[in-house]
Amino acid sequence: MKTLLVGVGGMTNGGKSTLSKSLHQQIPNSCIIAQDSYFKDDSVVPEDNNGFKQYDMLGALDMDTMMSDIDSWRKDPERFMRQRDLNPELTTATDTDVFVLIVEGFLIFNYRPLNELFDRRYFMEIPYDVCKRRRSVRVYKPPDPSGYFDGHVWPMYLKNRQEMDITVSDIEKD
């Protein structure tokens, strides 16, 4: 059995989940781990000086739990998928089978221990105006307060993107 760990990163509402779901549907023995599933409880996410919750930073995410789940997949992808009922038609794996884990998220390349695991890295980008429009029609819990996109989300994206560009190589950008 062979494994492939693929990172699909990018900006908020940039198409990461859509691409990841499409890949998953087309690739046998694949599954997705989405970084959005690992946000800490809202009560422990700090606020900035403007009162905006700081969701767009690694500290808002339970990266230890995410890494634990990824490590479980790496140790035994077949068992990981069976335990989570992610591929019920899976039969016993052979030496030639390839298992693919698609990890998608907005800060996956900024977390060095995770970034070092990827066999392939893809980064999704869209223009500012498209991103803002897509973000404005999504429903978040809690909802985005007025001015949140321009006052927090976009500036944090630019900051995180700059950090990623400095520290990460081998990313396919689209």
C-alpha positions in Angstrom: 0.0 0.0 0.0 1.2 3.5 -0.9 0.1 6.8 0.5 -0.1 10.3 -0.8 -0.8 13.4 1.3 -2.1 16.4 -0.7 -2.5 19.9 0.7 -5.1 22.2 -0.8 -4.7 25.6 0.8 -5.8 29.1 0.0 -7.8 32.1 0.9 -11.2 32.1 2.5 -13.9 31.2 -0.1 -11.2 30.5 -2.7 -12.5 27.1 -3.8 -10.5 24.8 -1.5 -13.5 22.7 -0.4 -15.0 22.5 -3.9 -11.7 21.3 -5.4 -11.1 18.9 -2.5 -14.6 17.3 -2.8 -14.1 17.0 -6.6 -10.8 15.3 -6.1 -12.2 13.0 -3.5 -15.1 11.9 -5.8 -12.6 11.1 -8.6 -9.8 9.4 -6.6 -10.5 5.9 -5.1 -9.3 5.3 -1.6 -9.2 9.0 -0.8 -10.6 11.1 2.1 -10.6 14.7 3.2 -9.6 16.3 6.4 -10.8 19.9 6.5 -9.0 22.4 8.8 -12.4 24.3 9.4 -13.4 21.3 11.5 -10.7 22.1 14.0 -11.6 25.5 15.3 -11.4 25.9 19.0 -14.5 26.9 21.0 -15.5 30.5 20.3 -15.1 31.4 24.0 -11.3 30.9 23.8 -10.7 32.7 20.5 -9.2 36.1 21.3 -10.4 39.5 20.0 -8.3 42.2 18.5 -8.5 45.9 19.4 -11.5 46.4 17.1 -13.5 43.6 18.9 -13.0 41.2 15.9 -12.6 37.5 16.8 -9.2 36.3 15.7 -10.2 33.2 13.7 -7.7 33.7 10.9 -4.7 32.6 13.0 -3.2 29.3 14.0 -4.1 29.9 17.7 -7.8 29.7 16.8 -7.3 26.1 15.6 -6.8 22.9 17.5 -3.8 21.8 15.4 -2.8 19.1 17.9 -6.1 17.3 17.3 -5.8 17.8 13.5 -2.3 16.4 13.5 -3.4 13.5 15.6 -6.1 12.6 13.0 -3.6 13.0 10.2 -1.1 10.8 12.0 -3.9 8.1 12.5 -4.4 8.2 8.7 -0.7 8.0 8.0 -0.3 4.9 10.3 -3.2 3.0 8.7 -5.3 4.8 6.1 -7.5 1.8 5.5 -8.4 1.5 9.2 -8.8 5.3 9.5 -11.3 5.3 6.7 -13.2 2.3 8.0 -13.5 3.7 11.5 -15.0 6.9 10.2 -17.1 5.1 7.6 -15.5 7.2 4.9 -15.3 4.6 2.2 -17.7 1.7 3.0 -17.1 -0.1 -0.3 -13.4 -0.4 0.4 -12.1 -4.0 0.3 -8.9 -5.3 1.8 -6.0 -3.2 0.5 -3.3 -4.7 -1.7 0.3 -3.6 -2.0 -0.5 -1.7 -5.2 -3.3 0.3 -3.7 -2.8 4.0 -3.2 -4.5 5.9 -0.4 -4.8 9.6 -0.7 -5.4 12.1 2.1 -6.6 15.5 1.0 -6.0 18.1 3.7 -7.7 21.4 3.0 -7.6 24.6 4.8 -6.6 28.3 4.9 -3.5 27.9 7.1 -2.3 24.4 6.4 0.9 25.6 4.8 1.6 28.0 7.7 1.8 25.2 10.2 5.3 23.8 9.7 4.8 20.3 11.2 1.8 19.7 8.9 3.4 21.4 5.9 6.4 19.1 6.1 4.1 16.1 5.6 2.7 17.0 2.2 3.7 15.2 -0.9 1.9 17.8 -3.1 0.8 21.3 -2.3 -1.8 23.4 -4.1 -2.8 27.0 -3.3 -6.1 28.5 -4.5 -6.4 32.2 -5.0 -9.1 34.5 -6.3 -9.2 38.3 -6.7 -10.1 40.5 -3.6 -13.5 41.5 -5.0 -14.6 38.0 -5.8 -13.4 36.8 -2.4 -15.3 39.6 -0.6 -18.5 38.9 -2.6 -18.3 35.1 -1.9 -17.6 35.7 1.8 -20.6 38.1 2.0 -23.1 35.5 0.9 -21.8 32.7 3.2 -23.5 32.2 6.5 -21.1 31.8 9.4 -21.7 30.9 13.1 -21.2 33.3 14.6 -22.0 35.7 11.7 -19.3 38.1 10.5 -19.7 41.5 12.1 -19.9 44.6 9.9 -16.4 45.5 8.6 -14.9 42.1 9.5 -13.7 41.2 6.0 -11.8 44.4 5.4 -10.9 45.0 9.1 -9.6 41.5 9.8 -10.1 38.7 7.3 -8.3 40.3 4.3 -5.4 41.8 6.3 -4.8 38.4 8.0 -4.9 36.6 4.7 -2.2 39.0 3.4 -0.1 38.5 6.5 -0.5 34.7 6.4 0.2 34.6 2.7 3.4 36.6 3.2 4.6 34.2 5.9 3.7 31.2 3.7 5.6 32.7 0.7 8.7 33.2 2.8 8.7 29.7 4.5 7.2 27.3 2.0 8.3 26.1 -1.4 6.9 23.6 -3.9 3.4 25.0 -4.0 1.4 24.9 -7.1 -0.5 28.2 -7.3 -3.7 28.8 -9.3 
